[in-house]
Amino acid sequence: MAEKKKRVRVAHELPKTRRLAIKKALAEHESEARPEWDRSSDWGEIRFLRKRIKPGEMRTVKMPLLKVEMGDSWPIPITVLHGIRPGPVVTIIGGTHGDELTGPSACTNLLSAIFTGPDGALNPSSMAGTVRIVPVLNLPGYRTMSRYFPDGRDLNRAFPGHSKSNTTSRVAKRVTKNLINDSDVIIDLHSAATGRSNMPQIRGDLSHPESNLLAKAFGIEVVLDSRPPKGSLRRVANDMDIAAITYEGGGANWLDQAAVKVAVHGCLNVLRSLKVIPKNPSRPRFRLNAGGSTWLRAGEGGLLDMFVSPGSVVTKGDVVAIISDPGSPGLSVDIVAPEDGLMICTATNPFVTAGTPVGHILPVTKHMELLRSQIDDRGILIVNGSQGEAIWRDDGDEMVEIDVSGEWSGGSIDAEWNQIYTDEAEQENAES
């Protein structure tokens, strides 16, 4: 007997006008017949950046971000997994902002042997369609741990780009031409900007039918109805009627392992939903569609002590943070939740001035009990996929204990990293 499909409860926290607009768009949408995806259709090798890739083959191709004769062209590795049967072209992108590491880590893990090996879900010899994985799109930003390109511009505000404009715009043009144009589905993996951290969430324009379906397919609880900003990768993709969503999870310049697990889990869910890889996708118990949020800002300057984390479920009046100032002993200011809701983002930088954002709350008016039914002992929402094992790290080998003998050398164990060898050199000079 076939397993009964789990029903996903949909909780709407969308303005009525927006909800009606989305409903109308979905009702008017007719899924386009794609005969080229039919399993009986002809299927053969593809060409990507002048390289031939045969069915059942995985190949990594370098794409220069700039066309230059001198200087660094910033060639980025793109791994193409070309299945043995017809299907969609799915492009998974990480590192659009160079300091956001959730995407690069998730993409790298998807390319591990556990997934691409003989028995793996992403083995091209058992796949349909084509999957392209781009671990790091903004290579120069990644090298310098910067959100931006060397000219100081944001790549995710430069699409579709122009071949005769500034550096970032030229890169955007090449990305649009070589990666976006021929995609059927795009998943853009992000983290929060410097100084904050995001809970795992999907952002997509729910009035764009194909993106709406893609957001659902990712299989996590929080979906933010967000019309893409001008110049964003998601905006230009939607303008081309390409399904595109943005995943957010974790923060800049550090790895949130739970956010990485959710990203990997969600990408596999999408591929299963599209029948690119075998097995059924994992569904969340509920899905919260939301269309509005509120930034909490510091009213005073000082040191910020956050009491909540990304994903915390809070009640109106809860103290979510305190600001104090070493220069004003005994004085402090509480920051309270203005309404019931979900903290989708919180600050990680304790230094604040008046006006600094310290949290991002998603107001929830009707479905608080639903949220509370799925929280851990810290009051944080448990996101589908975050509890699973990081299987790409499990090599199946038995643990071996290693005994290391010797003496402390090169400086005290308590020495500062940048002073280990300095202290040793000073000692030698003193003895000479």
Secondary structure, DSSP 8 states (H G I E B T S, - for coil): --------EEEEES-HHHHHHHHHHHHH------GGGSTTS----EEETTEEE-TTEEEEEEEESS--SSS---EEEEEEEE-SEEEEEEEEE--SSTTB-HHHHHHHHHTSHHHHSTTSTT-GGG-EEEEEEES-S-HHHHHTT-SS-TTS--GGGSTT--TTS-HHHHHHHHHIIIIITT-SEEEEEE---TTEEEEEEEEE-TTSHHHHHHHHHH--SEEEE----TT-HHHHHHHTT-EEEEEEEEEBTS--HHHHHHHHHHHHHHHHHTTSSSS-----SEEEEE---EEEE-SS-EEEEE---TTBEE-TT-EEEEEE-TTSTT-EEEEE-SSSEEEEEEE---EE-TT-EEEEEEE-SS-HHHHHTTB-TTSBB--TTSSS--GGG----------------SS-TTS-GGGHHHHHHHHHHHH-
